[in-house]
Amino acid sequence: MSTQIRDGDTDIEIVDCDAHLTESVEDVLPYIDDTHSGIRRIIEETENPRQDIYSITHSMPTSLHSDRNAWNTEENSAEAKLERMDEFGINLGIVSPGTNLALPTVNNTRASVALSNGYNSWVLDTVVDEGEDRLKALLVLPHQRPDKAAEEIDRHGDESGVVGVTMSATGLVPPPGHTRYDPIYEAAQRHDLPVFFHSASINTSHAFPVQRMYNETYTEEHVTVHPFSHMQNLTSLIVQGIPERYPDLQFVFQEAGVGWIPYTVWRLDDHYLELEYEMPILSKRPSAYVDDQISFTTQPLGLPTGNPEHTAWAIEMAGPDNVMFSSDLPHSDFDPPEELYDRIEPHFDDGTVRNIMGGTARRVLGW
C-alpha cells in the first residue's frame, strides 16, 4: 500500500511515527485492572483529575491558540485516526498518547502505575484492534516504578499491535541513563521493542531542564521544552552507556525536529575526545551509538527563512538513515507529509527519501 505525493507524481509509503491520541481519563478508567481498584476509585471520584491526579498547568492557556485551529480535534478512536490519516495520505500510524504524556506530573506512584495499566489495555482494545492493521501502539510506562513498567512490557510486549514502549522525556527524574531504569531496558530488549522518548510542555513545571520559572508565555515554554529535554536525555543515555550495555536496543526521540541533533552530537563527540576517562564504559564515539541505535522523528520542521532546503541540510547533518517522518496530528502545529517530502525530494536520492517517509520506521519498528 502506498500514497501518492505531489498530485500523483510519486507512489510512496508514509509511516507517521507520532500519531497522537487525545485520550481522556474517562476513556482509560474502565480498563484499569482490578488489582488497582482502590486507586481507580480515587481517580473516578476526583472532580478534576487533570489537575488533582495529573498536575497539568501551562504558563498561558493553550486553548487560546488551539481552539482557533480546526485541526486540534479530539481523536480518541481508530475511526477518528484513520479518517485523519486518509485525509493526509498517511498509510500507517504509530500511536502516541496525549494526556498520558503527563505521567511525570502524577505525584502518586500508585496512580501512575494504574493509569499506565489502563491506557495500555484501552489503546490496544479500542484503537489498535479496530485500526484495520494500520495503527500500532507504544506501551506507556510508569517510569516512577521501573519494576511495574517491566511488568507492563511483559504483559503486552509480544502482542502484534505493540511496536515499542514510551517514557515521557520531560520531567523524567532521574534522566534515562540512570541505573534505576535497567528493568525497563532489559524488558524492552527482551521483547525486541524500541524505547521512545517523547517531550511534552505539559510537564515543564516539575524538573530540570525545563522548569517553568520565568517562562511567562506558552511560546517561551514550547520553543525550548522539546529540544532541551532531548538534549539532556540523549546526553544522559549515551554518557552513562545505555546503548553500550543494551546493544540490541533501539531508541527513538520524538517531537523536537532535527536541528538540535547535529549540534548535540558534535558536542558529545568533542567531550568524549577530551574527557574519555569520564566515560570508560563507551567503546566508541557517541556519534557511532547514534548512527547504530538512535532515531529521530521530524516534527516540527519549522520554517527556515527563505530556504526550505535548509531542512534537508539539517537532516543530512543529523544522519538521514536515522530520521523518520512524523505528523503530530491532531495537534495544531502538525506537519503534513508533503511539507517534508517537498523539502527533501530535491536533495536526496529516491531510496533515502522513501526511507525517511516510511522505510526506516519499518526497519526500526520491525513492522
Order of alpha helices (4+ residues) and beta strands (2+ residues): beta-beta-beta-alpha-alpha-alpha-alpha-alpha-beta-alpha-beta-alpha-beta-alpha-beta-alpha-alpha-beta-alpha-alpha-beta-alpha-beta-alpha-alpha-alpha
